[in-house]
Amino acid sequence: MAVPKAKVSKARRDKRRSSVWKLDMPGMVKCKCGEYNLAHRVCSKCGSYAGETIISKDSKKA
């Protein structure tokens, strides 16, 4: 049966449990249309990427 060799100090235990190393939020950037998107992805609202229109959002689907 596994048994710890020594007591884990409060500081070491709390460092392991802390949430300092966890990410808060993925990297969001503002598109030219004002919508927030994940970085390096096509905008879901206007369909542009790096200032160029990649997907045309003009045609409406029924």
trRosetta pair geometry for C-beta under 8 A, 3 or more apart (Angstrom, degrees):
i j d omega theta_ij theta_ji phi_ij phi_ji
4 7 7.3 96 119 -89 133 28
4 8 7.0 -80 -161 -29 154 94
8 12 5.3 -119 -174 86 85 120
8 13 5.1 104 130 -62 114 97
9 12 4.7 90 58 11 85 102
9 13 6.7 -152 92 -5 42 90
10 13 5.7 -57 -144 41 30 113
10 14 6.0 25 159 -17 66 111
11 14 6.0 -59 -143 40 26 106
11 15 6.3 30 156 -23 62 106
12 15 5.8 -51 -147 32 29 113
12 16 6.7 28 155 -17 61 106
13 16 6.0 -61 -158 35 30 110
13 17 6.4 14 153 -8 66 113
14 17 5.7 -62 -141 46 35 105
14 18 6.2 54 155 -48 67 95
15 18 5.8 -37 -148 4 30 118
18 21 7.3 94 96 3 90 85
19 22 4.7 -42 -167 24 78 124
23 26 7.2 46 151 -75 135 50
25 28 6.7 -37 139 -9 115 110
26 38 5.8 -21 130 -118 131 98
27 38 6.8 78 79 -156 71 65
27 39 4.5 -22 111 -6 115 125
28 36 4.7 20 174 -180 121 110
28 37 6.8 151 -151 74 75 23
28 38 6.5 -58 -103 -94 60 39
28 39 7.3 -152 -115 -38 13 79
29 36 7.2 159 79 -148 26 66
29 37 6.3 -30 63 65 76 75
29 38 7.8 34 21 154 84 15
29 39 5.0 85 -10 -92 118 78
30 34 6.6 -20 -172 -144 102 32
30 35 7.5 149 -154 77 59 30
30 36 5.8 -40 -96 -94 60 67
31 34 6.7 -37 72 30 80 20
31 35 4.8 0 34 59 123 79
31 36 7.4 -156 -2 -83 85 16
31 37 5.6 56 -47 1 109 117
31 43 4.3 68 -112 -101 154 134
31 45 7.0 175 62 48 155 111
31 46 6.5 173 146 31 142 118
31 48 6.7 128 -166 67 116 103
32 46 7.4 -79 68 62 88 159
32 48 6.4 -33 34 83 115 150
32 51 6.7 88 -40 -108 141 61
33 43 6.5 124 27 169 120 157
33 45 5.6 -145 95 97 146 124
33 46 4.2 157 -34 -29 149 137
33 48 7.3 139 -20 27 109 122
35 43 5.8 113 72 -159 125 110
35 44 7.1 -127 146 55 150 78
35 45 4.2 154 -38 9 160 139
35 46 7.1 178 16 -3 129 94
37 41 5.7 -140 158 75 116 101
37 42 7.9 -115 -170 102 155 26
37 43 5.3 -121 -47 -110 151 64
37 44 6.6 160 -106 2 111 86
38 41 4.7 40 77 16 94 136
41 49 7.3 -108 135 -111 22 112
42 47 6.2 0 172 -153 112 46
42 48 7.1 167 -155 81 74 18
42 49 4.6 -62 -100 -58 67 115
42 54 5.2 -97 -120 62 123 140
42 55 6.2 73 173 4 144 115
43 46 4.9 9 101 49 135 80
43 47 6.1 -76 73 -20 85 12
43 48 5.2 9 24 49 122 67
43 49 6.9 -168 -4 -68 77 61
44 47 7.9 27 -148 -70 14 54
45 57 7.4 -9 151 -84 38 174
46 53 7.5 -91 147 -115 92 88
46 57 6.1 -128 -151 16 31 141
47 53 6.0 43 103 -158 97 77
47 54 5.8 -139 162 63 80 72
47 55 3.5 -118 -154 73 120 83
47 56 6.3 -158 97 -70 160 9
47 57 4.7 178 -13 -33 126 101
48 51 6.7 -20 169 -159 121 7
48 52 6.3 166 -155 84 86 30
48 53 5.0 -52 -96 -95 85 50
48 54 6.3 134 -130 6 29 82
49 52 6.3 -28 68 63 64 80
49 54 4.9 19 14 -22 107 134
53 56 6.5 52 160 -84 122 65
56 59 6.6 62 113 5 106 93
